[in-house]
């Protein structure tokens, strides 16, 4: 049963952030709706965490390719968000006169200023959706209130992922790291830092008082600013009190195809699976499938398998989403196979990522390796 506690906060999620890092996976979907962990989408973790923390007014501010996200979320019933007041809202471009395709958060938030003004919650939680986390937002909001900060930014102790080190300053997908004093106040914000070793790596999750946020966005928009952290917070760390909040829980960070593969594969280790799912339950869209069937002669070793699969061949070290079919005599190793993938008889497949509704025909040999995985796009037949 979903937690009944209530927080005086609304949530705003940006589903398209960092789409450019995984172009293969977002041709027809957003970063938020990328399938993950055999039966979930990335956004499920964020929305479930918000709901368990008593945030039941959640809006998603989308830019493009949002049909898959709308289909997945529906009315929000699975997350107990099918409500007359609050619930789940999706703001697609041009749905209202003021809502246009935006570049950064400031432009996006300015386009829904009328909505923000009409809400009654005192605080706003802003978040990107390129992480899978099981997050207690109640503790974050309490820390923000106690600190008296203008904004609180979530970070984790981590090295800067290698792919970010090659970023150029004109890339729209900025990342941030923080320097802080002994009281946890952020004194400097580094943009696209190449600093080696462990840093305070920003997770692009923030808490701001709603009326304060509206004032901040108004002023920033007048000055032609685009990005919330780069243009608004970073230049004003001495004028505004920006507090850091360290998240120490499990994080699956998707920042390229290799990380997508590796983060899925990590969940076949019990300690990682427990770390991500040991908190409050994660909800997702229901699909009424039969239990997975392992037919006579099949072999399965170290696999994470959703419902509705049929396994006739051999499968090892794999993440299988709903409705995957492994044919007789097929050998499938070290793969991430999305929904309704079919591997026909006598195939040999290893280090492969398939999108939804892929078919690999009988007798095919398809192989990548540990550092480079073969990707097969949605609806393709090999």
VEXMI-605839 format. One record per atom (N, C-alpha, C): x, y, z; residue in three letters. Coordinates in steps of 0.1 Angstrom, whole numbers, plus 2048, in hexadecimal, padded with zeros to 3 digits. Example, Ala and Ser with C-alpha at 12.3 -4.5 7.8 and 13.67 -1.06 7.14 Angstrom:
VEXMI-605839
8847C784EALA/87B7D384EALA/8847DF84EALA/8807EA847SER/8897F5847SER/88180084FSER/
This chain:
VEXMI-605839
8097F4800UNK/800800800UNK/80980C800UNK/8058177F8UNK/80D8237F7UNK/80C82B804UNK/817830808UNK/818838815UNK/80E844814UNK/807846820UNK/7FD850820UNK/80285E826UNK/80F85F829UNK/81586B82EUNK/814876824UNK/814882828UNK/81388E81FUNK/81E898821UNK/82489C816UNK/82E8A7817UNK/8288B380FUNK/82C8BF814UNK/8278CB80FUNK/82F8CF803UNK/8308C67F9UNK/8398C87EDUNK/8338C27E1UNK/8368C87D6UNK/8338C37C9UNK/83F8BF7C1UNK/83E8B57B8UNK/84A8B17B1UNK/8498B57A2UNK/8548B979DUNK/8568BC78FUNK/8618B4789UNK/85E8AC77FUNK/8688A3779UNK/86B8A776BUNK/8788A7767UNK/87C8AA759UNK/88089D752UNK/87789774AUNK/879889744UNK/884889739UNK/886894732UNK/88F894727UNK/89E898729UNK/8A189B736UNK/8AF89F739UNK/8B8893736UNK/8C389772FUNK/8CE88E72CUNK/8CA883721UNK/8C088671AUNK/8BC87D70EUNK/8C787B705UNK/8CF885703UNK/8DA8856F9UNK/8E587B6FCUNK/8E5876709UNK/8EF86C70CUNK/8EC85E708UNK/8DF85B706UNK/8DB84E702UNK/8D284F6F6UNK/8D78546EBUNK/8CF8566DFUNK/8C88496DAUNK/8CE83E6DCUNK/8C98316D7UNK/8BC82E6DEUNK/8BB8326EBUNK/8AF82E6F3UNK/8A48386F3UNK/8A68446EDUNK/89C84F6EEUNK/8978546E1UNK/89884B6D7UNK/89384F6CAUNK/8848516CAUNK/87D8486D3UNK/86F8496D4UNK/86A84A6E3UNK/87384E6ECUNK/86F84F6FAUNK/87885A700UNK/87585D70DUNK/87D866715UNK/88785E71DUNK/891865723UNK/89A85F72DUNK/891859738UNK/88786073CUNK/87F85B748UNK/87884E745UNK/87584B738UNK/86D83F735UNK/876834730UNK/883834732UNK/88C82A72EUNK/88981E737UNK/887812731UNK/88580673AUNK/892802742UNK/88F7FE74EUNK/89A7FB757UNK/8967F0761UNK/8A07E7764UNK/89E7DE76FUNK/8937D476CUNK/8917D0760UNK/8897C575BUNK/87A7C875AUNK/8757D2762UNK/8667D4761UNK/8637E3764UNK/86D7EB766UNK/86A7F976AUNK/86E80375FUNK/86B810761UNK/87081B759UNK/878824763UNK/88182B75FUNK/889834768UNK/88083D770UNK/87684276AUNK/86D84C771UNK/86584577DUNK/86383877CUNK/85C831787UNK/863833794UNK/870833794UNK/8788357A1UNK/8758427A7UNK/87684C79FUNK/87485A7A3UNK/86685D7A8UNK/85C8587A0UNK/84E85B7A4UNK/84A8537B0UNK/84F8467B1UNK/84C83E7BDUNK/8528447C9UNK/85E8497C8UNK/86584F7D4UNK/85D85B7D8UNK/8588637CFUNK/85186F7D2UNK/84486C7D9UNK/83D8627D4UNK/83085E7D9UNK/8328597E7UNK/83C8507E9UNK/83E84B7F7UNK/842856801UNK/8478617FBUNK/84B86C804UNK/840876806UNK/834873801UNK/82887B803UNK/8278867F9UNK/82E8857EEUNK/82D88F7E3UNK/8238897D9UNK/81788E7D8UNK/80D8897D0UNK/8088927C5UNK/80F89D7C3UNK/80D8A67B8UNK/8198A77B0UNK/81A89F7A5UNK/82689E79DUNK/8248A178FUNK/82C8AA789UNK/82B8AE77BUNK/8388AA774UNK/8368A7767UNK/8418A375EUNK/8418AD753UNK/84C8B4751UNK/84E8BF747UNK/8568B973CUNK/84F8B5731UNK/8568AD726UNK/8598B671BUNK/8628B2713UNK/8678B9707UNK/8638B26FAUNK/8668A56F9UNK/86489E6EDUNK/86388F6F0UNK/85E8876E6UNK/85D8796E7UNK/8568746F4UNK/84B87A6F7UNK/845877704UNK/83986E703UNK/8368686F7UNK/82B85F6F6UNK/82C8536FFUNK/83984D6FFUNK/83B841707UNK/83A844715UNK/83E85071AUNK/83C854728UNK/82E85572CUNK/82685B723UNK/81885D726UNK/810850726UNK/81484771DUNK/80E83971DUNK/81283272AUNK/81E83372EUNK/82282C73AUNK/81B831747UNK/81B83E748UNK/815844755UNK/806844755UNK/800846749UNK/7F1846749UNK/7EB850752UNK/7E184B75AUNK/7DB854764UNK/7E3855771UNK/7ED84D772UNK/7F584D77FUNK/7F0843789UNK/7E683A785UNK/7E083278FUNK/7E9829796UNK/7F382378FUNK/7FD81A796UNK/8048207A1UNK/80682E7A1UNK/80D8357ABUNK/80483C7B5UNK/7F78397B4UNK/7ED8407BCUNK/7EC84F7B9UNK/7EE8527ACUNK/7EE8607A8UNK/7E286479FUNK/7D885B79EUNK/7CC85E797UNK/7C28657A0UNK/7C58727A1UNK/7BE87A7ACUNK/7B78867A5UNK/7AD88B7ACUNK/7A68977A8UNK/7AE8A47AAUNK/7B68A37B5UNK/7BE8AE7B9UNK/7CD8A97B9UNK/7D58B07B2UNK/7E38AC7B1UNK/7E48A07A7UNK/7EA8957ACUNK/7EC88A7A3UNK/7F888C799UNK/7F788778DUNK/802888784UNK/7FD890778UNK/806899774UNK/8048A3769UNK/80F8A275FUNK/80C8A2752UNK/8178A2748UNK/8158AF740UNK/81F8B773FUNK/81F8C3737UNK/8268C172AUNK/8208BE71FUNK/8278BD712UNK/8288CA70CUNK/8318CC703UNK/8328D96FCUNK/8268DC6F4UNK/8228E96F5UNK/8168EF6EEUNK/8098EA6F3UNK/8098E36FEUNK/7FC8DF704UNK/7F48EB709UNK/7FC8F570DUNK/7F6902711UNK/7FE90C709UNK/7F9918708UNK/7FF923701UNK/80D926706UNK/80F925713UNK/81C929719UNK/82691E719UNK/822911716UNK/82B906717UNK/83190370AUNK/83E906709UNK/8459046FCUNK/8518FA6FEUNK/8578F66F3UNK/8638EE6F4UNK/86E8F66FBUNK/8738F1706UNK/87D8F970EUNK/88A8F270DUNK/8958FA710UNK/8A28F5711UNK/8A68F171FUNK/8A68FB728UNK/8AA8F8736UNK/89E8F973FUNK/8A08F674CUNK/8968F6756UNK/88F904757UNK/89790F756UNK/89191C758UNK/88691E74EUNK/88991B741UNK/87F91D737UNK/873914739UNK/87590873DUNK/86A8FF740UNK/86190374CUNK/868907757UNK/86090C762UNK/858919760UNK/85E922758UNK/85892E754UNK/84B92B74CUNK/84B921744UNK/84091D73CUNK/834918744UNK/837913750UNK/82C90E759UNK/82A917765UNK/82E923764UNK/82D92C770UNK/81F92E775UNK/81592E76BUNK/80892F770UNK/803923778UNK/808917774UNK/80590B77CUNK/80C90C78AUNK/81891078BUNK/81F912797UNK/81891C7A1UNK/81492779BUNK/80D9317A3UNK/80092B7A9UNK/7F99227A2UNK/7EC91D7A6UNK/7ED9127B1UNK/7F990D7B3UNK/7FA9027BCUNK/7FB9077CBUNK/7F98FE7D4UNK/7F89027E2UNK/8048FD7EAUNK/80C8F37E5UNK/8178ED7ECUNK/8218F87EFUNK/8288F67FAUNK/8329007FEUNK/8408FE7F7UNK/8438F17F4UNK/8508EE7EEUNK/84F8E77E1UNK/85A8E87D9UNK/85A8E17CCUNK/8678D97CCUNK/8658CC7C8UNK/8708C37C5UNK/8728C27B6UNK/87E8C67B1UNK/8818C57A3UNK/88B8BA7A1UNK/8898B2796UNK/8928A7794UNK/8938A3785UNK/89F89F781UNK/8A2898775UNK/89E889777UNK/89E88276CUNK/89A87476DUNK/8A486A767UNK/8B186D768UNK/8BA863762UNK/8C185B76DUNK/8BA85A779UNK/8BF852784UNK/8B4848788UNK/8B883C78CUNK/8AE833793UNK/8B38337A2UNK/8AA8387AAUNK/8AD83A7B8UNK/8A08377C0UNK/8A28337CDUNK/8978317D6UNK/89983C7E1UNK/8938487DFUNK/8978547E6UNK/88C8587F0UNK/89085B7FCUNK/887861806UNK/887870806UNK/87D8757FEUNK/87D8847FCUNK/87988B809UNK/873884812UNK/86F88A81FUNK/87B88F826UNK/886887827UNK/89288C82EUNK/898897827UNK/898897819UNK/89D8A3812UNK/8958B0815UNK/8888AF815UNK/8808BB818UNK/8828C0826UNK/8838B682FUNK/8868BA83DUNK/8938C183FUNK/89E8BC838UNK/8AB8C2838UNK/8AB8D0832UNK/8A38D1828UNK/8A28DF821UNK/89B8E982BUNK/8918E5831UNK/88A8ED83BUNK/8938F1846UNK/89A8E884CUNK/8A28EA857UNK/8AE8F4854UNK/8B38F3848UNK/8BE8FB844UNK/8BB909841UNK/8AE90C83EUNK/8AA91983AUNK/8B091E82DUNK/8B3914824UNK/8BA917817UNK/8B091C80DUNK/8B5924803UNK/8AD9287F8UNK/8AB91C7EFUNK/8B49137EEUNK/8B39077E6UNK/8BC8FC7ECUNK/8B88F07EBUNK/8C08E47EFUNK/8C28DB7E3UNK/8CF8D87E1UNK/8D38D07D5UNK/8D88C27DAUNK/8D38B87D4UNK/8D78AA7D8UNK/8E48A67D0UNK/8ED8A07D7UNK/8F989B7D0UNK/8FD88D7D6UNK/9068877CFUNK/90C87A7D4UNK/91B87A7D3UNK/9218737DBUNK/9308717DAUNK/9338687CEUNK/93986D7C4UNK/93B8657B8UNK/94686B7AFUNK/94D8637A7UNK/95586879DUNK/94D86D791UNK/95287678AUNK/94B87B77EUNK/94B870773UNK/94086B76EUNK/940861764UNK/949865758UNK/94F85B752UNK/95985E747UNK/95386573CUNK/946862738UNK/94086872DUNK/93F87772EUNK/93D87C73BUNK/93B88A73DUNK/94889273BUNK/95388B73CUNK/96089273BUNK/96289772DUNK/95B891723UNK/95D896716UNK/9538A0711UNK/94B8A571BUNK/9418AF718UNK/9478BC713UNK/9408C370BUNK/9448D1707UNK/93B8DB70DUNK/93F8E770FUNK/9378F1716UNK/92A8F470FUNK/9298F1702UNK/91D8F46FBUNK/9138E96FCUNK/9168DE703UNK/90D8D3704UNK/9018D770DUNK/8F58D370AUNK/8EA8D7712UNK/8E98CF71FUNK/8EF8C471FUNK/8ED8BB72BUNK/8F98BE735UNK/8F88C873CUNK/9038CC746UNK/9028C3752UNK/90D8C1759UNK/90D8BA766UNK/9158C3770UNK/9138C077DUNK/9188C9787UNK/91E8C2792UNK/9288C8799UNK/92E8C37A5UNK/92F8CF7AFUNK/92F8CC7BCUNK/92E8D67C6UNK/93A8D77CFUNK/93E8E37D3UNK/9478E57DEUNK/93F8EA7EAUNK/9418E57F6UNK/9398E9801UNK/9418ED80DUNK/93C8F5816UNK/9438F8823UNK/93F8ED82DUNK/9438EF83AUNK/9418E5844UNK/9328E4848UNK/92A8EE845UNK/91C8EE848UNK/9148E883DUNK/91A8E4832UNK/9138DE827UNK/90E8E881DUNK/9118F581FUNK/90D8FF815UNK/9168FE809UNK/9108FF7FDUNK/9178FE7F1UNK/91E90C7EEUNK/92B90C7EDUNK/9339187EBUNK/93891A7DCUNK/93790F7D5UNK/93C9107C7UNK/9359047BFUNK/9319077B3UNK/92B8FD7AAUNK/9338FC79EUNK/9398F179CUNK/9428EE790UNK/9398E8785UNK/93A8EE779UNK/9328EA76EUNK/93B8E2764UNK/9368D5761UNK/93E8CC758UNK/94C8CB75DUNK/94E8C876AUNK/95B8C776FUNK/9628BA76AUNK/96F8BA768UNK/9778AE764UNK/9808AA770UNK/97D8AF77CUNK/9858AB787UNK/98589C78AUNK/99189778CUNK/99288878EUNK/98E88579CUNK/98B87879FUNK/9878747ACUNK/9798767B0UNK/9768737BCUNK/9688757C1UNK/9658847C3UNK/9598887BFUNK/9548957C0UNK/9468957C6UNK/9418A17C9UNK/9338A27CDUNK/92A8A47C1UNK/9278997BBUNK/9208997AEUNK/91189C7AEUNK/90D8A77A8UNK/8FF8AB7A9UNK/8F68A17A2UNK/8EA89E7A8UNK/8E18957A3UNK/8D589C79CUNK/8D68A979CUNK/8CB8B1796UNK/8BD8AF79CUNK/8BE8AE7A9UNK/8B18AE7B2UNK/8B28B97BBUNK/8A88C27BCUNK/8A88CE7C4UNK/89B8CF7CBUNK/89C8D67D7UNK/8908DB7DEUNK/8908EA7DFUNK/8858F17DBUNK/8848FF7DDUNK/8769027E1UNK/87590D7E9UNK/8679117EDUNK/8609167E0UNK/8549137DFUNK/84D9157D2UNK/84D9247CEUNK/84992D7D8UNK/84893B7D5UNK/8569417D2UNK/86093C7D9UNK/86E9407D6UNK/87293B7C8UNK/86E92F7C4UNK/87292A7B7UNK/86C9337ACUNK/85F9377AEUNK/85893F7A4UNK/86094D7A3UNK/8649537AEUNK/86C95F7ADUNK/87995D7A6UNK/8809527A9UNK/88D94F7A3UNK/88B94D794UNK/881946790UNK/87F944782UNK/87B95177AUNK/873959780UNK/86F96677AUNK/87B96E777UNK/884970782UNK/890978780UNK/899972776UNK/89B965776UNK/8A495E76DUNK/89F95F75FUNK/89295E75DUNK/88D95E74FUNK/88E96C749UNK/88C976751UNK/88E98474CUNK/89C986747UNK/8A698074EUNK/8B498274AUNK/8B897873EUNK/8AE970739UNK/8B196772EUNK/8B995B732UNK/8B895773FUNK/8BF94B744UNK/8B793F73FUNK/8BE93473DUNK/8B8927739UNK/8B991C743UNK/8C591A749UNK/8C790E751UNK/8C7912760UNK/8C090A767UNK/8BD90D776UNK/8CA90D77EUNK/8D290377CUNK/8DF903784UNK/8EA90B77EUNK/8EC90A771UNK/8F791176BUNK/8F592076BUNK/8E9925768UNK/8E6933766UNK/8E193A772UNK/8DA93377BUNK/8D3939786UNK/8DB936794UNK/8DD92A797UNK/8E39277A4UNK/8F29287A4UNK/8F992379AUNK/90892479BUNK/90D93279CUNK/90893C795UNK/90E949796UNK/90A9507A3UNK/90194A7ABUNK/8FC9517B7UNK/8FE94A7C4UNK/9089417C4UNK/90A9397D0UNK/90E9427DCUNK/91394E7DAUNK/9169577E5UNK/90A9607E9UNK/9019617E0UNK/8F59697E3UNK/8EA9617E9UNK/8E99557E4UNK/8DE94C7E9UNK/8E49417F2UNK/8DC93C7FBUNK/8E0930803UNK/8DC9247FCUNK/8E591D7F6UNK/8E39107F0UNK/8E99057F8UNK/8E18FC7FDUNK/8E58F2806UNK/8E78E57FEUNK/8F18DD802UNK/8F38D07FCUNK/8ED8C5805UNK/8E88BB7FEUNK/8E28AF805UNK/8E88A27FFUNK/8EF89B807UNK/8F688F802UNK/8ED883802UNK/8EB87D7F6UNK/8E38707F5UNK/8ED8657F5UNK/8EB85C7FFUNK/8F4850801UNK/8EE8437FDUNK/8E28437F7UNK/8DC8367F3UNK/8E18327E6UNK/8DB8277E1UNK/8DF8217D4UNK/8DB8297C8UNK/8E382B7BFUNK/8E18337B3UNK/8E482B7A7UNK/8DB82A79DUNK/8DE825790UNK/8DD831786UNK/8E9836782UNK/8EA84277AUNK/8EC83E76BUNK/8E2842763UNK/8E383F755UNK/8E884B74DUNK/8F484A748UNK/8FA855741UNK/900851733UNK/8FF84572FUNK/902840722UNK/8FD832720UNK/8FF82C715UNK/8FB81E713UNK/90281471BUNK/90F81671DUNK/91780D726UNK/91280D734UNK/90F819739UNK/90A81A747UNK/8FC814748UNK/8F481573DUNK/8E780F73DUNK/8E880073FUNK/8F17FA737UNK/8F47EC738UNK/8F97E8745UNK/9037EF74AUNK/9097EB757UNK/9007ED763UNK/8F87F7763UNK/8EF7F976EUNK/8E47EF76FUNK/8E07EA763UNK/8D67DF763UNK/8DD7D2768UNK/8E97D0763UNK/8F07C3767UNK/8F47C3776UNK/8F67CF77CUNK/8F97CF78AUNK/8EE7CA792UNK/8E27CB78EUNK/8D67C7796UNK/8D57B8797UNK/8DD7B0790UNK/8DD7A2792UNK/8E679E79EUNK/8EC7A87A4UNK/8F37A57B1UNK/8E97A97BCUNK/8E779F7C5UNK/8DC7A17CFUNK/8DE7AD7D7UNK/8EA7B17DAUNK/8EC7BD7E3UNK/8E87CA7DCUNK/8EA7CA7CFUNK/8E67D67C7UNK/8D67D77C6UNK/8D17CB7C3UNK/8C27CA7C2UNK/8BB7CE7CFUNK/8C17C97DAUNK/8BB7CC7E7UNK/8BD7DB7EAUNK/8C87E17E6UNK/8CB7EF7E9UNK/8C17F87E2UNK/8BE7F57D6UNK/8B57FD7CEUNK/8A67FB7D2UNK/8A27EF7D5UNK/8947EC7D8UNK/8917E97E6UNK/89B7EA7EFUNK/8987E77FDUNK/8907F1805UNK/88F7FD7FFUNK/887808806UNK/878806802UNK/872811800UNK/8638107FCUNK/8628097EEUNK/8578027EBUNK/8557FC7DEUNK/8558057D3UNK/8598017C7UNK/8598097BBUNK/84D8047B3UNK/84580D7AEUNK/8398097A7UNK/83B80C798UNK/83480478FUNK/835806781UNK/82880277BUNK/82780476EUNK/81B801766UNK/8197F2767UNK/80C7EE769UNK/8097E076AUNK/8077DA75CUNK/80D7CE75AUNK/80A7C774DUNK/8067B9752UNK/7FA7B574EUNK/7F57A8753UNK/7FA79C74BUNK/80779874FUNK/80D78D749UNK/80D780752UNK/80F77574BUNK/811768753UNK/81E76975AUNK/820760764UNK/82E75F769UNK/83775975FUNK/84475C760UNK/84E757757UNK/84E748757UNK/85074274BUNK/85073474AUNK/85E72F745UNK/86372574DUNK/87071F749UNK/86C711744UNK/86D70F737UNK/869702731UNK/8746F8732UNK/8706EB730UNK/8796E0731UNK/8866E2729UNK/8916E072FUNK/89E6E2728UNK/8A46EF729UNK/89D6F972EUNK/8A2706730UNK/8AB70773CUNK/8B471173BUNK/8BE714746UNK/8BE723748UNK/8BE726755UNK/8BF735758UNK/8C8736764UNK/8D273F763UNK/8DC74276EUNK/8DE75176FUNK/8DC75677BUNK/8DF76477FUNK/8D776D775UNK/8CA76D776UNK/8C277576DUNK/8B877D775UNK/8B4789770UNK/8AA791775UNK/89F79176BUNK/89478B76EUNK/889788764UNK/87C78E769UNK/875795760UNK/86879A762UNK/85D78F75FUNK/851792761UNK/84678975EUNK/84478874FUNK/83D77D74BUNK/83977B73DUNK/843775734UNK/84F772739UNK/85A76C730UNK/85875D72EUNK/85D758723UNK/85E74A720UNK/86C74671DUNK/87273D725UNK/88073A723UNK/88172B71FUNK/885728713UNK/88771B70FUNK/89671770DUNK/89E72170BUNK/8AD71F709UNK/8B5722716UNK/8C1726714UNK/8CA72971FUNK/8CC738721UNK/8CB73D72DUNK/8CC74C72FUNK/8D574E73CUNK/8DF75673BUNK/8E8758746UNK/8EC767747UNK/8EC76D753UNK/8F177B755UNK/8E978474DUNK/8DC78374DUNK/8D378C744UNK/8C879374CUNK/8C479E747UNK/8B87A574CUNK/8AD7A4741UNK/8A279D744UNK/89879B73BUNK/88B7A373FUNK/8867AB736UNK/87A7B3739UNK/86E7AA736UNK/8627B0737UNK/8557A8736UNK/8547A2727UNK/84F796727UNK/84C79071AUNK/85778B711UNK/86378A717UNK/86F78670FUNK/86D77770DUNK/871772700UNK/8707646FDUNK/87E75F6F8UNK/8837566FFUNK/8907506FCUNK/88E7426F6UNK/8907406E9UNK/88D7346E2UNK/8967286E6UNK/89171C6E1UNK/8987106E4UNK/8A67106DEUNK/8B070B6E6UNK/8BD70B6E0UNK/8C57186E0UNK/8BE7236E3UNK/8C57306E3UNK/8CD7326F0UNK/8D97386EEUNK/8E173C6F9UNK/8E374B6FAUNK/8DE750706UNK/8DE75F708UNK/8E5762714UNK/8F076A713UNK/8F876D71EUNK/8FB77C71EUNK/8FB78272BUNK/8FF79072DUNK/8F8799724UNK/8EA799724UNK/8E27A171CUNK/8D77A8724UNK/8D37B371EUNK/8C77BA723UNK/8BD7BA718UNK/8B27B371AUNK/8A87B1710UNK/89B7B7714UNK/8977C270DUNK/88A7C9711UNK/87E7C270DUNK/8737C7710UNK/8667C170FUNK/8637BB702UNK/85E7AE702UNK/8597A76F7UNK/8647A46ECUNK/8717A46F1UNK/87B79F6E8UNK/87A7906E6UNK/87C78C6DAUNK/87C77E6D6UNK/88A7796D1UNK/8907706D8UNK/89C7696D3UNK/89875C6CEUNK/89975A6C1UNK/89474D6BBUNK/89E7416BEUNK/89A7366B9UNK/8A272A6BCUNK/8B072A6B7UNK/8B97246BFUNK/8C77226BCUNK/8CF72F6BAUNK/8CB73A6BFUNK/8D37466BEUNK/8DE7466C9UNK/8E874D6C7UNK/8F374F6D0UNK/8F475F6D2UNK/8F07646DDUNK/8EF7726DFUNK/8F67766ECUNK/90077F6EBUNK/9067846F7UNK/90A7936F6UNK/90A799702UNK/90C7A8703UNK/9047B06F9UNK/8F77AD6FAUNK/8EE7B46F0UNK/8E37BB6F9UNK/8DF7C76F4UNK/8D47CE6FAUNK/8C97CF6EFUNK/8BE7CA6F1UNK/8B37CC6E8UNK/8A87D56EDUNK/8A37DD6E5UNK/8977E66E8UNK/88B7DD6E7UNK/87F7E36E9UNK/8737DC6E9UNK/86F7D66DBUNK/8697CA6DCUNK/8637C36D0UNK/86E7C06C5UNK/87A7BC6CAUNK/8847B86C1UNK/8847A96BFUNK/8877A46B3UNK/8877966B0UNK/8957936AAUNK/89C7896B0UNK/8A87846AAUNK/8A57766A5UNK/8A6775698UNK/8A1769691UNK/8AB75D693UNK/8A5751691UNK/8AC744694UNK/8BA74368FUNK/8C373E697UNK/8D073B693UNK/8DA746693UNK/8D6752697UNK/8DE75E696UNK/8E975E6A1UNK/8F576369EUNK/8FF7666A8UNK/9017756A9UNK/8FF77A6B5UNK/9007886B7UNK/90878B6C4UNK/9137926C3UNK/91B7936CFUNK/9227A16CFUNK/9217A76DBUNK/9297B36DFUNK/9347AE6E9UNK/9387B76F1UNK/9427B36FCUNK/93F7BC708UNK/9477BA712UNK/9457C171FUNK/9467D071EUNK/94E7D5714UNK/94F7E4713UNK/9467EA708UNK/9417E16FFUNK/9387E66F5UNK/92D7DC6F2UNK/9217E06F5UNK/9157D86F3UNK/90E7DB6E5UNK/90A7D06DFUNK/9027D26D2UNK/8F47D66D6UNK/8EF7E16CFUNK/8E17E56D2UNK/8D97E36C6UNK/8CD7DD6C8UNK/8C37DB6BEUNK/8B77E46C1UNK/8B37EC6B7UNK/8A97F66B9UNK/89B7F06B9UNK/8927F86BEUNK/8847F46C0UNK/87E7EF6B3UNK/8767E36B4UNK/86F7DD6A9UNK/8787D869EUNK/8857D66A0UNK/88E7D1696UNK/88E7C2696UNK/8917BC68AUNK/8937AE689UNK/8A17AC683UNK/8A87A368AUNK/8B67A0686UNK/8B7792680UNK/
